[in-house]
Amino acid sequence: MRKRISLLAACGLVALGTATVPANAAEPVFPLIGPAALDLPLPVEGGSAREQRLSIGLDGPATPGASFTGLFRVDLSKVAGVATVREHTGGPSHQCVEKDGALECAYVGLPVDLELDVAAAKGAANGATGEITVTGKVPGATVTALTTKVSVGGPDLVMREMSLKKDLTPGETQPMPLVFANAGTQAAHGVVLELGTTRGMELVETYDNCRTRAAGDLTTVLCSVEGDFVPGAVYELAGDSPLHIEATRHAYDDTLVYGIHPAGDEPKATSWSSRATTGRKLTATPVKSAPAAPALRATDLNPGDNRREFVFHTRNTADFATSPVSLKGKKGDTLTTAFTFENKGPAWIRAARPADSAARTVVVVPEGAKVTRKPQECLAVDTDGTKRVEQLGAPRYECALGNRIGENEKVVYPFDLKVEKVVEDAKGSVTVGDWGASAPRPHAFDPNAANNTAAVVINAKGGTGTGPTPGPSTSGSPSPSPSVSASASASPTASASGAGTGTTAQGGNLASTGSTVGPLAIGAAALVAAGGALYVAVRRRGARA
């Protein structure tokens, strides 16, 4: 399997050609960007070597699509006998030709992305090194060169699959029997053990050689353990530094991602919390003896086997609820109100797929009223559920949430209703729940279906209810946006103010309470010093509720 080294150098080792001041001060300087180092697997006995992708970009040209021409020269003189280099046939055509021990590649258009396939040369020795230097010529600009060091062989860290219990109860903990191996040809002088948990799971232990980063529903901790991890050896956590994982009171469907990386090749991010001060450090010990290895630093030969994923299910509940609305008005009045969705917990809920909505709120408009303003997240439908082109004046509205709902999260949908006909005790409804065929149905995890539906009444018998909001008509005004609140207060009855408090979502899915992210991206971690150190990355919740 080929490994692609991206323009931004996924391994984190990104080199920019050293900028030089051009003779003409007005002439722009475009640096070539690519990885500073590239490790190549040794050829398989009796077969050819696996190619690695080397991607190089030009930083600084004008807007994509603008007229651009350039000539790039790939100097291969210092990798002779070490590696073979060819233009990647599946990439943009650069019309590369071999000339005097180099590839000369003409390029037209933007963006500039030169892709090369590099493999260890036949007979290349383990540990052999060389350099690939790329230079460029662009009319009216100076291009700074890029040099990538090429090495044959390297560590290949492999994370073994853990045997974990899937079905849990809140508060339950279990050990994490982490085991990894170096299946490569060189030692890794320090590695990064990466673990990630979503909102409902937490790592129990903390160690002094750990850093923490919380990002929305994900938390990452990196822990440094020094040592040489040699080829052929298998490692486990030391007995005096175990790791356990706990299902918190908010757990439901949660994910653990755990991986291993050479030091310096770990995921990067910009901010981390301070280290703990427990007086303990996380360490790893060999499971079995391993042969000695040369002291060569290298990135991972096959990062595809560095990471594993495990999904937990915790037997928990989440009480989805809504609140009744009572309004009053005479013919021609515009009534401003709001319909609410609330997760009373204790569990947080995440949809199975990132594009799915975790729940929906359905509003049935009372007789005699017409919707004149609504949130963008609420779509108009007919009484049979058929979608409507005209969004105002529908008899029913379906409001989608995002793909996750935090514990104690409340969402407020502001609406304007115009009284076109006075009907005494006109009744509609607001219902929250799962996506049923024609109406929401309670989720399996919801223990209280009784509070999933509430009445919406205009001009109730007895004369109670909220009247119209003074001021000019809202006809033609921009659609209001729903609000989100993390408050755990009791469900209020929607009033004329209606907007609620909390973060306002602008279009698309609702904003989720607190810091939220998209699909699990465990790779986003902080920059960690690349000395001879082992790191452990663990995603935790930033704080227990």
N, C-alpha and C positions, 0 to 999 in steps of 0.2 A: 504494500500500500504506500502510495506516495505521500510525502508530507509537504504541505504548503507553508512556506514562510511568508507571511503577509507583509505588505508595505510598511505597516506599523510595527512589524516584528513581534508576532504574538509571544515570542519568548521573552519579550521585554528588552532585548538587547538591540536597540535601534541606533544606527550610526548615521550621522549627517556629515556629508563632506564638509571639511573645514572651509568656511567662507573666506574668500579673499577679496580685498578691495580692488575693483577693476580700475583699469587705467582711466576710463571715462567714468566719472563719479555718477553720472546720470544713468549709466547702464545697469539694468537689474542683474541680480545674482540669484541663480536658481540652483539650490543644492540637490544632489541625488540622494534619495532616502532608501534605506534597506537595512537588513540585519548586519550586525557587526561580525557575527560568527555563524557558521553552518556546519553541522556535524553530519557525516555520511556513514551509513551502515556498511560494514564489510560485505563483500560479495558472498552470496550463499555458495557453499561448496558445490561445484559442478554447474553453477548458474551465474546469472548476471547480478550486478548490484542494484539495489532499489534506489530509484531516483528521488531526490528531494527537490521541492520547488523553491526557487530563489526569485522573489518578486522585488523589483526596483522601480521606484517612482521618481518623478521630477517635481519638486515642490516649488510652487510660485507662479506658473504660467497663468494666463488670463482665464476668463470664464470658459467653461466647457462649451465646445462647439465653435469657438473662435478659431481663426486661421492660425495654424502652428506647424512648423516644420523643424526637424532636428535630426542630428546624426549622432549615434552613440557607439562607442567602441568598447568592447569587452576584452580586456587583456588576459590571455590564458597562459602566458609564458611562465608564470610562477605556480601553476597547478599541473604542469606537465608531469606525467607519471603518478600523479596524486588523484586527479579527478578528470572526468569528461564533462563537457559543458555543451549544451545545444539549446536552441530556441525552443520554447514550449509550443508545440504545434496547435494546441487548443486555445492559445491566447490571441491577443490582437496581432495582426500581421505587421511585422517591422521590416520585412524584406532583409533579413540578416544573411550575410555572406561571410565565408571564412577568408581571411586575408592576412598573411604574415603573422600567424600565431594569434589571431584575434578574430572576434566576430564584429563586423561592422553592420549596424542596424539603422536603416533610415526610418523615420517616423513622421506621420502627418496626422494632425488633429489632436484633440484633448479628450480625456486626461491621458497623460503619458504613463504607461505601465508596461515595463519590459519584464517578461517572464522567461526564466531560464530553468531547464531541468539539469540537475547536477548529480552525478553518481561517482562512487569510488572507482578509480581506474583498475583495470585488471592487474593483479599482482601488487596493488598498493598495500603497504604494511599498516598494521594497527598502530595508530598514533601519528601517522604521516600527516604533514600539514602543508598548506600552500595558501596563496592569496588570489582572489579575483578582483581586479580593479576595473571599474567602469568610469569612463569619461564621456563628455558630451560636447557638442557644438550646436548652439542655437543662435541664429542671426539676431544681432542686437542685444545679446545677453551673455553673461558669463556663467558657465556651468561648473560647479565644484565637484570633484571626483568622489567616488565611494569605493572603499576597499572592504571586502568581506573575507575574513579568515576562514579557510576550509580545513576541517580535520576529519581524518578517517577513524571511525570507531567512536565510542563514547558510552556513557551509561544508558541503560534502558530500564527505567523503573516501572515495575508492574504492581499495581494494587490488587491484592487478593480479595475475593468477595467475602464479606462477613456473613456469618449465620446469625440473623437477628430475628426477634419475635415481632411479627407484623401487627397483630391485634392486641391493643393495649387498653388500659383504663387510666383516667386522669390521676397523676401522681406516681404512676408506675415507672420504675427505673430498670435499666438493664445494662450489663457491661458491653463495651465495644472491643471485640477481639481483633484489633487491627493488625494485619500482617502484610508486608510488602517485600518485594525482591528486586535485585538488580540483575536483569537478564542481558545486560550489555557487555561490552568488551573493556570498559574502563570504569574506574571508581567515580562515584559521586561524592565530592567533598562537601557534605551538607545537603540535606534535602528538605523539601517543603511537603509536609503532610497536611492536606487540605480537607476540611470537613465543613459541611454546610447544612443548616437546619432552617426550615421555615418556622413561622410564628409560634406554632404550638409545641415545638420541641426545644429542649435546652441541654447543653452540656453541663454536667454536675460539677466537675472539678475545674479549678483555675490554677494556673502555674505562672511562676515569675517570668518565664521565657515566652509568654503569650501576649499578643496584641489583639484587640477586638475592634471590629467595625460593624455597625448596624446600618442597614439600608432598607428601610421599609419593613417588609415582612421577612427579610433575610438578615442573618447576622454571620459575620466571618471572624474567626480568631486565628491568628498566626502565631505559632510557638516555635522557638528556635532551639534545636538540640545539635550540639556539635558532634562531629564524628565522620569517619570515612566509611562509605557504604560500597563495598567492593563487589566486583562481578561474581555471580554464582551464589551469593549469600542471600539468606532470607532473614528478615528482621521482624520483631514484634515489640510492642511497648514493654518497657521494663516493669517488673512487678511492683516497684515502689512508686510508679507514676501511671496508674490506670486511668482510663476514661470510661465514664458512664453517661448514658443519655436518658433524659426524663421526659415523659409526656406531661405537659403542664395542664392546669385546669382549663385552658383555652384550646387544647388540642382537638383535632378532628381528623382531617386528611392532611398529612404532612409529609415532607420529603427530606431525606438525608442524602447529601452528596459527599463522598469522601474520595480524596485523590492524593497522589504523591508526585512531587516534582523535584528536580535538582535545584539546589539553592541558586538564586538568580533567575530561575525560569518560572518562578511562582506567579500567580495572578497579581496584578498591580492595581492599586488605588491610591488616593491622595491623602486620606485622613484615617487615623487610627486612634483609639483610646490609649491611655497610659497603661503600662504593664501592671499586673497584680503584684502584691507584696506578701506572698504566702510563705516564702522561704523554701518553696519546692520548685523543682524543674521537671519538665517532661523529658524522658529519655527513651531510647530504643536500644535493644540488644539483639545480637544475632541468634537465630534459632538453630543454625548449624554452621560448621566451619566453612570458610570460603577461601579460595586461592588469593594470593597477594595480587595486587594490581598496580600498574604504573601510576604515579601521581600526576594525572592529567585532568584538567578541568574541562567539562563538556556539558552541553545541554542534552536533553533526552532524544534518543534516536527514534522513538515511536511513542509520541504522547497520547496516541489513541487508546492505550491500555492503562493510562495513569489514573483514571477516574471511574468510580462506580456510583450507582444510585439505588436508594432503597425507599419505598413508600410505606408509611405507617398508617393504620386506621385506629383511631381511639374511640371507644364506645362513649360518646358524649352527646349532649343536646345543645340546640340553639333555638331560643324562643323568638320567632319572627312575629311581629305585632304591628297593628296600625291603630289609629285613633278616630273617633267619630267627629263629624263636622256638622254644626247647626248654623244656618244662615237665615237672614230675613231681608226682604226688600220688596219694593213695589215695582210695577211695570216700568222698564227703562233703566232701572238701577244696575250698576256694575258692581258685583261683589268680589272682593279680593280675598282669597283664602289659600289654604295649603293642605295637601294630603301628605301623610307621613308614613315612612317605613322605618321600623326599628328592630335591631337585633339585640335582644335582652341577654344574650349569651346563655351559658358561659363560653361556648365554643365560638371560634372564628370559623368562617366557611369560605372555601375556595372552589370555584368551578373546576370540572375535570380538565377542560381545555382553556387556554388563555383567551380565546375569542368568545367563549360562552358567557352568558350572564348567570350569576349565581342565584338570582331570584327576580321576580317582577312584581310590580304594583299595578293593579287594574282599577280604573276609576269609571264608574257608571254614572252618567250625568242625570240629575233629577229632571223630571218632566217640566217643561216651561222655561228651562234655562239653556243658554247657549255659551259655549266656551269661546271667549274672544282673545285669550292669551294663555300660553302654556309653555312648559319647558321643552327644550329641543329633545330631551331624552324620552319624552312621552309622545307616542305616535297614535294618530287617529285611526279608529277602526269602526266598522259598522257593528250592529248588534250581534251579527253572526260571526264576528271576528275577521271579516274581510278588510284588508288594508284600504285606506282611502287616500286619494291624491290631495284633496282639500283637507287641510289639517285643522281648521277651525270649524266649530259648529257640529262636531261629531257626537254621537250618543255615547261613545266609550273611548277610553284612552289606555294604552298599555305602556308602562314606564319600565325600562330595563335598568338594572343596576350594573356595576362593573363585574369583573370575574371574581372579586373577593369582597367579603363583608367582615369587618372587624367585630370583635365582641363589644357590646355596648355602643354600637354605631347607629346613628339615626340619620335618615335622609329626608329632606323636606322638599316637596314638589309644589311650587307656587302656581296658582291658576287664577284667572279672572273669569267669572260667570256673569253673563248679562241676563236679567229677568225679562224675557220676551212675553211671558204670559204668567199671571199669578195663579198658582195652583196650591191650594191649602195642603200642607203636609206632603209636599212633593218629595219623594224619596229616591235616592240613588244609593251607591255603595262604594267603598274602597276596600280592596282585597289584596293581600300580599301572599306570596308563596312561590311554588315551583311552576314550571311552564306546562300547564295542562292544555288539552286540545282546544277548549273554548273558554276556560277560566282558570285562574291559579288554583293549585291544590296544595295542601300542606306537605312540606318536606318530611321525609322519614325521620329526620333528626329533630323535628319540631314537636315538643311534648304537649303543646297547648294550642290546639287548632281553634279554640273558641275566640281567641283574640286576633285571628287572621283576617276577619272581616268586620267592618264597622259601617254604620249608617251615615249617609250624607243627606241631610234634610234641609229643605228651603221652606220657610214659613210654616214651621211646626205648629201644631195645635197648642194653644196656650200662649203663643206670641213670643217664645224665647228664640234666641239666635242672634248672630252678629249681623249688623246692618251694612249698608254700602260704605265704601271708603270715599271721603270727600275728595274733590279734586277733579281735574279734567279727565275725559274719557281716555282709556288706555288703547283705544283702537289704533292700530298701526304701529304700536310701540314694539320695540325688540322683544323677542321671547325671553322670559325670565329663565334663570338657571337654577336648578335644584341646589340646595345647600346640604352639607354633611356635618354632623356633630358627633363628637365622641362622648358626649355627656351621658351619664347613666341615670339621669333624672327620670321621673315618671312621665308617661306619654301625655302630652298636653292636648287639649282640644284645639284644633286649628282655628285661628281667628283671622280678623281682617288684615292684621299685619302680615301674617302668613309666610314671611320669608325665612323665619327661623334664624339660627345662628350657626356659625361654623364656616368651613371652607366652601367657596362657590365654585362649581364646575362649569367650565365653558365648553359646551358642545361635547359630542362623543359620549363615552360612558361616564358615569358619575365619578367624581373624585372620591377616592377611598379615604377613610379617616386616617389621620396620621401620615407618615411617609410610606408610600406604596411604590412598587416596581412592577414591571411586566413579567414575562416568562422567566423561570428560574435561570439566573445568570451567575452562577457561582464563580465564574472566572473573574469577576470584578472584585479585586482585593487591593490592599495597599502595597506601596513600594516598600520592600523589606531589604535591609542591607545584605549584600551578597557574599559575605564572608563564609568560612567553613561552618555552616550552621544548618540545622534541621528545623523546619518550621511546621507548625500544625495549624491549620485554618479551620475554624469552627464557626458556623453561623448560629448565633443565638438571638433570642429576643433581647432587645435593649433593656427591658425591665418587665418584671411580672406585674400584672394588673392587681 
